[in-house]
Amino acid sequence: MRIWCKQLCICVIFLMAAKPLSVLSQVDSLCIYFQRGYAVVNLSLRDNDKAFKNLIEILQNHKEDIRLQLTGNASPDGSVSANMRLTQKRVAAVLSHLREYVQIPDSLIIVKATGIDWNGLSAMVEKDANCPAREEVLVILKEQPEWVFDAQNRIISGRKKQLMDLRGGVPYNYLSEKFFPELRNTTISLSYKNDTKDSQAERQEDENDIVKEHGSSLHPSSSEVAGLENEENDTSLSTPVPSSGHFSSADDKIQRLAIKTNFLYDAILMPSLEVEYRIDNRWSVAVEGSVAWWKRDSRHKYYQIATIVPEGRYWFRTRKPWHGHYVGLFAGGSWYDLENGGRGYKGEFFMTGLSYGYMFPISRFLSLETGLGVGFLHTSYEEYLPLDGHYVYQQTSKTNWVGPVKLKFSLVWRLWDKQERGSR
């Protein structure tokens, strides 16, 4: 009897252990890292290229036996809503890139967008004995709610604010420099499966867990954040698969408008003003104008010129909005009257061409921009001579020019903060 009971217990234990072993025999994970505020897969960043090659090789050899979970994470930079959208786009970018090389059944894929990875940050701080005010930081990360409300249910504080205020911001700066880059990733977990019949049910169970988690911790029930909460919960459950691997930057906020003055034109006493509006992370439109309206009738000196040049620009992606290279297409015209005590020239010109420029920030709201425009210029003008108090017409001339027609070194003031919702 004892022998029979013993054998029965062994069989029960074996059966209990056999089911999970039959489902998941091995789990591997790796990370694809991103630049701050970006969801574009950059294979040259860190070990992304090597990680992708290893991952694709594994999927090609075991794609029917693997369950794939992609979890998008972000650092505390920026707003919660922007980070939630950003992590969704990071996951979508990685999944889209993978599907260029291997087809993975939807039933074997789980997608999560966690927003700010507070748990990952807490784990890193626990392992770092050199973190300034380490114990206080851990108390905030583990015990401080993400949002703190007053009696009128208004947000008055939160976890991120507490971290930024702690010890004059020294610990936060340390976290930002050392740990935040590690949090900007999509984590890929590979579960090697022998039995996939329950994958859909497991997927739904995981997604339900996300709803419960985000509904209670990411956004408390408040009228001030109710709309934001609904938006973020929706994005955390969706599984977008864009047609290409290019996605928009979802940094917390960017300045939509830029006002500029060209130092080169200012230096020749032709004050300039340019206004540029950023449509999204790739495109912007600008209008540049300059005016010099100086004259001395007694000495027959005229320096009068007015120009206006609209332009459309395409920005190449770099580290952040308003930073990097662009190319543009411009067309514009000018009216002028130029005389220096002798023969004068009065007319107008039209020009069109291509521009190239580079902009780099020097502060939160200021940038410097350099640029060059090359194209075609046509001018028609009248030549005259000042004689006996009159301006005597001489002839009408025309000139065509192909070459540089614009030169820029500008100070840029960026303003009008607006939440970025581009399509990267």
Salt bridges, closest charged atoms under 4 A:
ASP49 OD2 - LYS53 NZ 3.24
ASP77 OD1 - ARG36 NE 3.70
ASP77 OD2 - ARG184 NH2 2.70
ASP106 OD1 - ARG99 NH2 2.47
GLU126 OE2 - LYS142 NZ 2.16
ASP128 OD2 - LYS178 NZ 3.23
GLU135 OE2 - ARG134 NH1 3.18
GLU136 OE2 - ARG167 NH2 2.35
ASP150 OD2 - ARG154 NE 2.95
ASP165 OD2 - LYS161 NZ 2.75
GLU182 OE2 - ARG46 NH2 2.88
ASP198 OD2 - LYS19 NZ 3.91
GLU202 OE1 - ARG67 NH1 2.56
GLU202 OE1 - LYS193 NZ 3.76
ASP206 OD2 - ARG67 NH2 2.73
GLU207 OE2 - ARG203 NE 3.63
GLU231 OE2 - ARG85 NH1 2.78
GLU231 OE2 - ARG421 NH1 3.34
GLU232 OE1 - HIS219 NE2 2.08
ASP251 OD2 - ARG36 NH1 3.44
GLU274 OE2 - LYS260 NZ 3.59
GLU274 OE2 - ARG313 NH2 2.77
GLU274 OE1 - LYS408 NZ 2.96
GLU276 OE1 - LYS260 NZ 2.37
GLU276 OE1 - ARG313 NH1 2.78
GLU288 OE1 - LYS406 NZ 3.73
GLU311 OE2 - ARG313 NE 3.07
GLU311 OE1 - LYS406 NZ 2.86
GLU369 OE1 - LYS260 NZ 2.66
GLU369 OE2 - ARG313 NH1 3.81
GLU369 OE2 - LYS408 NZ 3.32
GLU383 OE1 - ARG343 NH1 2.83
ASP417 OD2 - ARG364 NH2 3.50
GLU420 OE1 - ARG256 NH2 3.54
